[in-house]
């Protein structure tokens, strides 16, 4: 059977309808309709962590750091990975309880870490996810910005996220970033990969809608919401919250992926250069 390309409009309507059915997130994930990343795959999880960790400590020798991952998604794999890299404690904060609790997922990761030469003797004694989180001094919180507000001032050495910040509700984004500034230590480092493409066709279809539609609860709860904060606007917010920004990498489309006249009025005045940025990597430090 030949593959049928489904348009973004069909995907959007399907997700709006399906997200309202009384079906668990784990079932939707099994049929690949809704997913929160790929961190259940050991090699992928290790490569993502190490990419961000290198920005905290290029030499890879810093021990005793406290880590916060934003949006761990389907797996809490970064807890044992951070542990074997020297973390003394870690916090994983998400907007809901999406992580797998099947210990086989984590046992496979522990085995992979052992093969790579890390000391996993403590982790190998664990027989459940609860044991593993306890061994890693890991706290898993699932109330988004409300969870951040419970964390102590200047607690974190290292905060990171991978394609997560674009999912924070626009109305909460400034407060969210200010919370990160509150809990980061003066010499701490934040590392973020931010994806500015839509979640329907990896384009700019999310910019077709006026704010009065896009920021409604209907859209925000249907599995394809992004806050649509563009590159220059996001950097401004980081700076206003008290961070200095070091942009490490920027991805761009060669041309606008949809005609400018198809954009909602509020986006038509943005420059081509800003609209054509599809993602970027940034390191934030307390200014």
C-alpha positions as CSV (number, residue, x, y, z in Angstrom):
1,X,0.0,0.0,0.0
2,X,1.4,3.4,-0.9
3,X,1.9,6.0,1.8
4,X,-0.8,8.6,2.0
5,X,0.3,12.1,2.9
6,X,-2.1,13.6,5.4
7,X,-2.5,17.4,5.3
8,X,-1.9,19.6,8.3
9,X,-5.6,20.5,8.5
10,X,-6.6,16.8,8.8
11,X,-4.0,16.2,11.5
12,X,-5.2,19.2,13.4
13,X,-8.9,18.3,13.4
14,X,-8.1,14.6,14.2
15,X,-6.0,15.6,17.2
16,X,-8.7,18.0,18.5
17,X,-11.2,15.2,18.3
18,X,-9.0,12.3,19.5
19,X,-7.5,14.3,22.5
20,X,-11.0,14.5,23.9
21,X,-11.7,10.7,24.0
22,X,-11.4,8.9,27.3
23,X,-8.2,7.2,26.3
24,X,-4.9,7.1,28.3
25,X,-1.8,8.8,27.1
26,X,0.1,5.5,27.1
27,X,-2.3,4.0,24.6
28,X,-2.1,7.0,22.3
29,X,1.7,6.7,22.4
30,X,1.5,3.0,21.5
31,X,-0.3,3.9,18.3
32,X,2.0,6.9,17.7
33,X,-0.7,9.5,17.8
34,X,0.6,11.5,20.8
35,X,4.2,11.3,22.0
36,X,6.5,13.4,24.3
37,X,9.9,12.7,22.8
38,X,12.1,9.7,22.4
39,X,14.0,9.6,25.7
40,X,13.0,5.9,26.3
41,X,15.7,5.0,23.8
42,X,19.0,4.6,25.7
43,X,21.4,5.9,23.1
44,X,19.2,8.8,22.2
45,X,18.8,9.8,25.8
46,X,22.5,9.6,26.5
47,X,23.3,11.7,23.4
48,X,20.8,14.4,24.2
49,X,22.0,14.6,27.8
50,X,25.7,14.7,26.9
51,X,25.1,17.5,24.3
52,X,23.6,19.7,27.0
53,X,26.0,18.6,29.8
54,X,29.0,19.6,27.6
55,X,27.8,23.2,27.9
56,X,27.9,23.0,31.7
57,X,31.3,21.3,31.8
58,X,33.3,21.0,28.6
59,X,35.9,18.8,30.4
60,X,33.3,16.4,31.7
61,X,34.8,16.3,35.2
62,X,32.4,18.5,37.3
63,X,31.0,16.5,40.2
64,X,28.3,17.3,42.8
65,X,26.1,19.4,40.6
66,X,22.3,19.8,41.0
67,X,20.4,19.4,37.7
68,X,16.9,20.3,36.5
69,X,15.5,18.9,33.3
70,X,12.4,20.6,31.9
71,X,10.0,18.3,30.1
72,X,11.5,14.8,30.5
73,X,8.4,13.5,28.6
74,X,8.1,9.8,28.2
75,X,11.1,8.8,30.2
76,X,13.0,9.8,33.4
77,X,16.3,8.5,31.8
78,X,18.2,11.7,32.4
79,X,18.2,10.9,36.2
80,X,20.5,7.8,36.0
81,X,22.5,9.4,33.2
82,X,23.1,12.6,35.3
83,X,23.9,10.4,38.3
84,X,26.8,8.6,36.5
85,X,28.1,11.9,35.3
86,X,28.4,13.1,38.9
87,X,25.1,14.8,39.8
88,X,24.4,14.8,43.5
89,X,20.7,15.5,43.0
90,X,18.3,16.2,40.1
91,X,14.8,17.5,39.5
92,X,12.7,16.5,36.5
93,X,9.7,18.9,35.9
94,X,6.9,18.3,33.4
95,X,3.4,19.5,32.7
96,X,1.9,16.1,33.4
97,X,2.9,12.5,34.4
98,X,3.9,11.1,31.1
99,X,7.0,9.0,32.0
100,X,7.1,5.3,31.6
101,X,7.1,3.4,34.9
102,X,8.1,0.1,33.3
103,X,11.5,-0.7,34.9
104,X,12.7,-2.7,31.9
105,X,13.2,0.6,30.1
106,X,15.5,1.8,32.8
107,X,17.3,-1.5,33.3
108,X,18.2,-1.4,29.6
109,X,19.6,2.1,30.1
110,X,21.6,1.0,33.1
111,X,23.1,-1.8,31.1
112,X,24.0,0.5,28.3
113,X,25.7,2.9,30.8
114,X,27.7,0.1,32.2
115,X,28.9,-1.0,28.8
116,X,30.1,2.6,28.2
117,X,32.3,2.4,31.3
118,X,30.3,4.2,33.9
119,X,30.0,3.0,37.5
120,X,26.5,1.6,37.7
121,X,27.0,-0.5,40.9
122,X,24.4,1.4,42.9
123,X,21.9,1.6,40.1
124,X,22.2,-2.1,39.3
125,X,20.7,-2.9,42.7
126,X,17.5,-1.1,41.9
127,X,14.4,-3.2,41.0
128,X,11.8,-0.5,40.5
129,X,11.5,3.1,39.2
130,X,11.0,4.3,42.8
131,X,14.3,2.6,43.8
132,X,16.1,4.2,40.9
133,X,14.8,7.7,41.6
134,X,15.8,7.3,45.2
135,X,19.3,6.1,44.3
136,X,19.7,9.1,42.0
137,X,18.3,11.6,44.6
138,X,15.8,12.5,41.9
139,X,12.5,14.4,42.4
140,X,9.9,14.1,39.6
141,X,7.3,16.9,39.6
142,X,4.4,17.1,37.2
143,X,2.7,20.5,37.6
144,X,4.7,22.7,35.2
145,X,5.3,26.2,36.4
146,X,3.6,25.4,39.7
147,X,6.2,22.8,40.3
148,X,9.0,25.3,39.6
149,X,7.6,27.6,42.2
150,X,8.2,25.0,44.9
151,X,11.9,24.8,44.2
152,X,14.4,26.7,46.4
153,X,16.2,29.9,45.3
154,X,19.6,29.4,43.7
155,X,19.4,25.6,43.9
156,X,20.4,24.6,40.4
157,X,23.8,24.4,38.8
158,X,22.5,23.1,35.5
159,X,19.1,23.5,33.8
160,X,18.4,22.1,30.4
161,X,15.6,21.3,28.0
162,X,15.4,19.7,24.6
163,X,12.6,21.0,22.3
164,X,10.4,22.0,25.3
165,X,10.3,25.7,25.8
166,X,8.2,26.3,22.7
167,X,5.5,24.3,24.4
168,X,5.1,26.5,27.4
169,X,1.9,28.5,27.3
170,X,2.5,32.0,25.9
171,X,0.7,33.6,28.8
172,X,3.0,31.8,31.3
173,X,6.3,32.1,29.4
174,X,7.8,35.2,31.1
175,X,6.9,33.9,34.5
176,X,8.3,30.5,33.6
177,X,11.7,32.0,32.6
178,X,11.8,34.2,35.7
179,X,11.4,31.1,37.8
180,X,14.4,29.6,36.0
181,X,16.4,32.8,36.8
182,X,15.3,32.5,40.5
183,X,16.4,28.9,41.0
184,X,19.7,29.0,39.0
185,X,22.9,29.6,41.0
186,X,25.0,32.7,40.1
187,X,27.6,30.5,38.3
188,X,24.9,28.1,36.9
189,X,24.3,27.3,33.2
190,X,21.0,26.8,31.3
191,X,21.2,24.9,27.9
192,X,18.1,24.8,25.7
193,X,17.3,23.4,22.3
194,X,14.2,25.2,20.9
195,X,12.2,24.1,17.9
196,X,10.1,26.8,16.2
197,X,8.4,24.6,13.7
198,X,4.7,23.7,14.0
199,X,3.7,20.2,15.3
200,X,1.5,19.5,12.3
201,X,3.8,19.5,9.3
202,X,7.1,21.0,10.7
203,X,6.3,24.2,9.0
204,X,4.7,27.5,10.0
205,X,1.0,26.4,9.9
206,X,0.7,27.4,13.6
207,X,1.2,31.1,12.5
208,X,-1.9,31.0,10.3
209,X,-4.3,31.6,13.3
210,X,-5.0,34.8,15.2
211,X,-4.1,34.8,18.9
212,X,-7.8,34.8,19.8
213,X,-8.1,31.3,18.4
214,X,-4.7,29.8,19.0
215,X,-4.5,30.7,22.7
216,X,-7.8,29.1,23.6
217,X,-7.9,26.0,25.9
218,X,-9.2,24.0,22.9
219,X,-6.0,24.4,21.0
220,X,-3.7,24.3,24.0
221,X,-5.0,20.9,25.1
222,X,-5.1,19.1,21.7
223,X,-1.5,18.0,21.4
224,X,-0.1,20.4,18.8
225,X,0.1,23.7,20.7
226,X,3.3,25.8,20.5
227,X,3.5,29.3,22.0
228,X,4.6,30.8,18.6
229,X,7.2,33.1,20.3
230,X,9.7,33.8,17.6
231,X,13.5,33.8,17.8
232,X,14.1,37.5,18.5
233,X,11.1,37.7,20.8
234,X,12.3,34.7,22.9
235,X,15.8,36.2,23.2
236,X,14.3,39.4,24.4
237,X,12.3,37.6,27.1
238,X,15.4,35.7,28.3
239,X,17.3,39.0,28.7
240,X,14.4,40.8,30.4
241,X,14.3,37.9,32.9
242,X,17.9,38.5,33.8
243,X,19.9,36.1,31.6
244,X,22.7,36.7,29.2
245,X,22.2,34.7,25.9
246,X,24.8,32.9,23.9
247,X,23.3,31.5,20.7
248,X,25.3,28.5,19.6
249,X,23.4,27.4,16.5
250,X,20.5,28.6,14.4
251,X,18.6,26.4,11.8
252,X,16.8,28.2,9.0
253,X,14.6,27.4,6.1
254,X,15.9,28.5,2.7
255,X,12.6,30.2,1.9
256,X,9.4,30.9,3.9
257,X,7.6,27.5,4.1
258,X,4.2,29.2,3.6
259,X,3.3,32.4,1.8
260,X,3.4,35.5,4.0
261,X,-0.2,36.4,3.1
262,X,-1.3,33.2,4.7
263,X,0.0,34.2,8.1
264,X,-2.2,35.8,10.8
265,X,-1.9,39.6,10.7
266,X,0.1,39.7,13.9
267,X,3.0,37.8,12.2
268,X,3.0,39.4,8.8
269,X,5.2,42.3,10.0
270,X,8.0,40.1,11.2
271,X,11.1,40.0,9.0
272,X,11.9,37.2,6.7
273,X,15.1,36.5,8.6
274,X,13.1,36.0,11.8
275,X,10.4,33.9,10.3
276,X,12.8,31.6,8.5
277,X,14.5,30.5,11.7
278,X,13.2,27.0,12.4
279,X,15.1,26.3,15.6
280,X,18.1,27.3,17.7
281,X,20.4,26.3,20.6
282,X,21.1,28.8,23.3
283,X,23.0,28.9,26.6
284,X,21.7,31.2,29.3
285,X,23.7,32.5,32.3
286,X,22.7,34.8,35.1
287,X,23.4,38.3,33.8
